[in-house]
Amino acid sequence: MQKMSMINLFLTVIDPFKVGRRYVIRPAFNLASNLYEETLEKTKNGVLSVRDIILRVIILLLAIVIVLWTAGFMYVAFYYAYMPSIAHTRPVHMQFKSCDISDGATGLWKSSHDAQGICSYPSAHVSLTRKQQLLMVGQPYRVLVTLDMPESPKNQEAGMFMVCAEMRDHTGTLRGHSCRSAMLHYKSTLHTWISTWMRIPLYLMNLREEKQEVTVELFSSYQDDEKNSVTDVYIEIQSKQIQFYSVLLQITAHFTGLRYFMFHWPILSAVVGICTNLFVITIVCLMSWYHWSDNGEQYLEEKTTEGRRRFLRKRSRDTNEGTKSDEGTMDDDEISIIDELSSDKEEKSTIEGLRIRKTQEYIEDL
């Protein structure tokens, strides 16, 4: 008794409103009870053959495979619909105007080796997309510009410089503007001398170069608009003394919440998601089976009762036609058949009522 009270207390704590007991435990218990009674009855009657067992096993395995495949497919579809692309990378081809000087004596313009470098800020136009929206709406993104810069004296003398970017839609409307400062990482003369001498073999074999990658974060949490999505990015380096090998634009998704969990722990999130789908699908199947089994039993019972009534009517009609002289009486065979059918019906209804009452009492005790 004490053990039963502890079980009831535990069930009351985890399921105070009896939702699980009504819609999960009770249908599952009824299904298991019906299957057990059906199997027991067939076993007693000698009807459960090897062919029937094999057929049931095959159907069960097919059902399990279909449920597992459905759960996995639902998770994969949700993953690709919910998770955006992790990163978008575009090369940036900088444009600038070269400086030419004129000879005062001849009045001619000199170029090539007489050029004095660049006379405008390096700038570039990067096209992200033309047909469809590239960035997911509501997802924050980090916009980064990576400069591959040599450790030349000119870059070290240039010091700090500004990197600016403009985000525009297909109509050319400005959707975001940002400027950030950057510079080469400082190295002392002693540090530069020691590192250079230690890496001389790598430099001679072209395995390493005297350069640095300077990454500038222009937007830390940029969110795109659904109606006016970003299609073009304009980048400008506001320095005429800067030197670089290449420039790269990176747009990476900044995951938070469920997306962060799904990205950093993909196996664990897949297991949790598939198990959740299995639980939901199992609940739906049990509820459907429970509803269908009740309707099926009621339908079979109505059909059986209707068939018995038709049989009695036909039997009484034949008896009345065969015994016209004795109207109003029935023979012994008809009476015995009616008594047998009525007694069988009463016995089955009594057994069914007792079984349902015991099942309900057991579930309510839970």
HUMO-V784433 format. One record per run of one state. SS is the DSSP state (h for helix, s for strand, l for the rest). FROM is the first residue (numbers start at 1). LEN is the number of residues. If there is no record, write none. Layout:
BEGIN
ss=SS from=FROM len=LEN
ss=SS from=FROM len=LEN
END
This chain:
BEGIN
ss=l from=1 len=1
ss=h from=2 len=13
ss=l from=15 len=4
ss=h from=19 len=27
ss=l from=46 len=4
ss=h from=50 len=33
ss=l from=83 len=4
ss=s from=87 len=6
ss=l from=93 len=2
ss=s from=95 len=1
ss=l from=96 len=2
ss=s from=98 len=1
ss=l from=99 len=2
ss=s from=101 len=2
ss=l from=103 len=6
ss=s from=109 len=2
ss=l from=111 len=1
ss=h from=112 len=3
ss=l from=115 len=3
ss=s from=118 len=1
ss=l from=119 len=3
ss=s from=122 len=6
ss=l from=128 len=9
ss=s from=137 len=1
ss=l from=138 len=3
ss=s from=141 len=10
ss=l from=151 len=2
ss=h from=153 len=6
ss=l from=159 len=2
ss=s from=161 len=9
ss=l from=170 len=4
ss=s from=174 len=9
ss=l from=183 len=6
ss=h from=189 len=10
ss=l from=199 len=1
ss=h from=200 len=5
ss=l from=205 len=6
ss=s from=211 len=12
ss=l from=223 len=1
ss=s from=224 len=1
ss=l from=225 len=5
ss=s from=230 len=9
ss=l from=239 len=7
ss=s from=246 len=8
ss=l from=254 len=4
ss=h from=258 len=7
ss=l from=265 len=1
ss=h from=266 len=57
ss=l from=323 len=9
ss=h from=332 len=34
ss=l from=366 len=1
END
